[in-house]
């Protein structure tokens, strides 16, 4: 019958909006031409298992429902958000560089007079559905509408805790530009972002936005939003360079030797934002532990403990079996062992990485269930450290 739709197109019309859209047409042709696309899927820079190991469900369920572990996977009291964020953001950063961690991997970066919003997730759940899925453990520190204009929104990959439908729809009406990995633009176009406002990059490609140089750099992870994971959208970390400063956002990634190459090509960085949460022995190749995150920071800085590392991807959603406070504690211990400079802001607390003082207090201890034996004494950072060469 004239005008009738195929069963496939009818099923696609019933697909929840939060699933986004599959790349097609010229976008898919560009994906097929990518040197990182082979055998019908995007490939990691080094081998990585993106599926849990055998016995995962049985072992994970045992841990998940064990009471003593379950109570430690969430804060025992309200997370202390920083107050006065909007007032502080109204003033220009004295050093020209300021970062505001909004929780999880969402960071507002003010760099050389421009503003970039990394992986903004303002939704209540990181899920395609409003009634199920990991729910926020603390409120968003600042309403999205109160942030003011941003020059660019940067997305690392299309998982729900990094690419949030309601947040993107809200930002789509602001006129900002979106820098995304190859293939991710299909989701944004379905949600109302015009193609002229998309900068869709393969690894090691660069775009310029408002005088900033943004480069999509490799990461070791995977993709997917729907019921099928076709590996047709790329994942990336990001290096951003302004006239005076350089910063790096890891997105989600397992540790891999390529951090050294990223640092050599685009660093050294005044600040790195590094994933240190939601790790597990069940998926060791695609997320980093705090110790691995610190190694990545050092590799990005040429083996030297310079610049400031901001731990991200923790404290906001319960996505792994480790205790809620463990990523923060592990980062403090790892940084102290090599004399690296760590920023530990509360959600919503702006800080300037190149200033003399950055937030460094383990604020989570006041609202977390203490580990057996209580909190360790806070380790003191090492003194002069000539050079630290990360492993592998």
N, C-alpha and C positions, 0 to 999 in steps of 0.2 A: 504494500500500500504506500502511495506517495506520502513522504514526510514522516514515515514511521522510523523509529530508532532501533538500532541493533540491541540485542540483550546486553552486550558489553557496555554500550553507552548508557542504557537504563540503569545498570548496576552502578556505573560511575556517578550518575546523578544522585543515587541514594547514599553515596559515600559521605560520612561525616565531614563537615568542613575542616575540622581540626586535623584530619588525616592529610590535608594539603592536596597536592596534585603531583602526578608523575611527569617527569620531563618528557617532552615530545618534540617532533619537528626539528627545526634547526638547533634548538637547545640539545636534543638528544644526539644529533649529528656531531655537535661540538664535543659532547661527552665521549663519543666513540673515537674521536680524533685525539683525545688526551693521552699523553704517554703513560699516564697512571691508571688507565682503564684497559683491562685485558680479560679475556675469557668472559666477557659480558658483565663485568663488575669492576668497581674501583678497587685498587690494590693498596695495601699498606706499604710503607717504606721498608719495613722488615716484617717477617712473618708474625702473625698474631691470631690467636684463637678468639673469635668473637662470640662463641657459644660456651655456656658453663660446662664444666667437666662432667664426666659420668658420675652418677650418684648425687648430682647437685640437689635435686628436689628433696630427696630423703634427708640428706645432711643439713641442708638449709632450713628445712622445716623444724628439725630438732633444735637447731640454734635459735630460730625465730621465736619459738614458743617457750623457750626456757626462760622462766620468770626473771632470774637474776640478771640475765643478759638483756631481756626486753626493756626493763626499767632504765637501763643505762643508755639506751639508744635515743633518748629524748631528754631535753632539759627538764629538771625537776621544778623549775620556777620560770616565770616570764623572762625571756631573753632581754637584757638591758640595751635598748636601742639608744643611739645618740640623739640628744635633743639639740635643737638649734641648727640643724643642717642647712635649711633654706637660707637662714641669715648669713651663715658662713659662705655659702655658695654665691651669695649676692656680691661678695667682695672678690676682686681678682686675686689669684694666687701670687704671692710675692715673688716666688721663684720661677713662675711660668709653667709649673707642672703641679697638678693636684689630682689625687685619686680619691674617689668615694665608693667604697664597697657597699652595695645595697643588699648583700646576702647572696649565697650560692655563687654563681659565676657572673652576676650582674655588677658591672663597674662603670661609673661615670668618670671618664678621663678628661681633664682639662689640660691641654697641651699647646703651648705657644699661641694662646689666644683662640683656640678652637675647642670644640666639645664633641667627644665621641662616647657613645653608649654601647658597651659590650654586652652581648647576650642578655638583653633585658627580659626578665620574667617577673611581671607584676601580678600574674594570676594566682588564684588561691591554691590550685593543684597543678602539678606537672603531669598532666593526663589529658587524653582527648575528651574526657567526660567530666562534668562538673560534680558528680556524685560519688566518684570512686577514684582512687589513685593517691599517691603521696601528697599529703597536705602540708601547708606551711607550718613550721614550728615557731615562727615569729612573724609579726606583721611587716609589710613593706615599710621601710623607714620614712619614705617621702612619697606622696602621691605623684603618679606619673605626670599628671597635668600641671603640677606645680614646679616641675624641673626646669621649665623654660625650653627654648629652642636648642636642638643639638644639630651639629653639622653632619654627623654620620652615625648610623646604627650599624654595628658590626656583629655578624652572626658566625659562630664557629662551626655549627653543624645543626642538623634538623631534629635532634632528640627533644622531647617535650620539656625538659628542664633547662633548655637553652633557646628554644624557639617556641614562643607562646602565642597562640592565636589571638586572644583578646588584647595582649600588649601590642602586637604588630598592627592589628586593626586600628588601635588608638594612635599609633605613631604614623600610620599611613596617611592620616589627615593633616599631618604637620608640615609636609613638604620636604622632610629630610631625605637624604640619600642613604641607600642600604648597600653595604658591601658584604657579599656572601660567597661561600664556596660554590663551585660549579654544580649546577643542577638545583640548588636550593631556591633559586629565583622562581621556579615553577610554583612552589608553595605560596610565595609572597604575591605573585600575580593573581592567584586564585583569591587571595584575601584582600585585594584592592590596591596593591602597590603597582604603579605604572611602570612599564618596562624602561622608560626613560630615566627612572630614579633607581635603577638597579645597576650595580657594578658586580658582575658575576665572574669570579676568578678561579683559575686552576692554581695548583701549587707553583710558587715562584713567579707568579704574575703580580704586577703592581698596578695600582690605580692612584690617581691624585684627586683628592677631595679637599676643597677649601684650603689649599696650600699644604696639606699633609700628604705624605707618601705612605700608602697602605699596601702591604704585601701579604698575600696568603702563603703561609709557610707550612711544611708538612706536619702531620700529626699521626699518631698510631691509634686508630679508633675504628668506628664503623658508623652506619647511618640507619635511618628507617623510622617511619611514623605509622604506617598502615599495618594490615595483617600480614603482609608479605614484606620481607626485607630484600630488595633487589640490588642493593648497593649501587644505585644509580644517582645518588647525590653524594658529593664529596664532603669530607670533614677537614678542618684546617685549624692551625694556630695563626696568629697574626702579629706581624711586626709593623709598628707605626713610627714614622720619623717626622718630626717637625723641624723648624729652623734651628732649634737649640736642643731639643730633647728627643729621646728614643724610648719607647716602651714596647713590651711584649705581653700578649695574652695567649695562654696555652690552649684554651678550649679544653676538651677532654682528650687525654692521650696516655698511652703507656710510655714507659721510658724507652728511648732508642738512641743510637749514636748520632742521629741527625741533629740533635740539639747543638752540638759543637759547630756544625756547618751553618746553622741558622745564625748563631752568634757571630761567627766569622764574617758572614755576608751582611748582617743587618745590625749588629751590636757594636760596642757594648751598650747595654741598656741602663738607663737611669732607674728603671723599675721593671720588674717582671711580675706578672699575675699568674700564679702557678696552681694547677689543680692538685689538691692533696687529700681529697675526701672521696667517699663512696668506693673505696678499694676493697678487694677481697681475694683470698686465695682461689676462689671459684672463677674469677676473671682477671688473672694477673697481668695480661698483656695489654689491656685497654684503659686502665686507670692506674695512677701512681700512688704509692704510699707517701707519707710525709718525707721519709728518708730519700726516696726516689725523686720527689719533687725538689728537694734541696740540691740533689745531684744535678738535676736538669738546670736549675738556676745557675749553678757553678759552671756547667758546660756552656750555657748561653753567654756567660761572662768570660769565656776564655780560660776557665779554671781558676779565676780569681774571685774571692768573696767580696766583690764590689757591687754597687747599686743596692737596691732594696727589693726584697721578695715579699709580695703580698699573697698569702695563702688564700685560695678561692675554692669553690665547689665543696663547701661544707657548711654546717650549722643551720641550714634553712630547710632542708628536706631529709627525711630518713630514707636513704637509698641503698644501704648496705648493712651487714650485721655488726660492724664495729661500733663501739660506744660513741655517743654523740661528741664528746669532748676529745676523743683520741686524736683526730687530725691536728687540732690545735696544740695539744701536748707534744705530739710527735714532731711537729715543726719546730717548736721551741728547742727541744732536745737536739735535733739535727743541726739547727743553725748555730747553737752554742758550741757544738763540737768542733766547728771549723771557723768560728768567728764571723759568720755571715750576718748581715743586717736584716732583721725581720720586722715587718709592720704588722701589728695586731689590732687593727681598729675594730670597734664595735660596729655593727651594721648601721650605716648612715653617717659614719664619722669621717669627715674629709681630712686628708693629711697631705703634706708636701714631701715627696720622697727625697728630694735633695736638700731639705732643711736639716738643721742640726738634730732636731728631735722628731721622732715618729712614735705613734702609739705602740707601746711594747709590753703592756700589762696583760696577763692571762685572764681576761675579764670573765671567761666562761666558768671559771672555778666557783664563782658565787652562785651559779644556777644549775650546775651539773651534779649528778650523783657521783660522789667520790669513788675512785677505784679502791679495791681491797688494799688496806694498809694506808689509805689516805693519799693526798697529793704529794708528789716528790718535792723536795726543795727545788726552787727555781734555779736551773743551771745558769752559771755566769758565763758570758761569752768569753772566748779565748782572747788573748791579747793580740799582739802583732802576728799576722798569718801571712807568710811570704807568698805561698801559692798552694792551691789545692787542685789536684788533678782528679776529676771524677772517674769512677770505674766505668768500663765498658761503654 
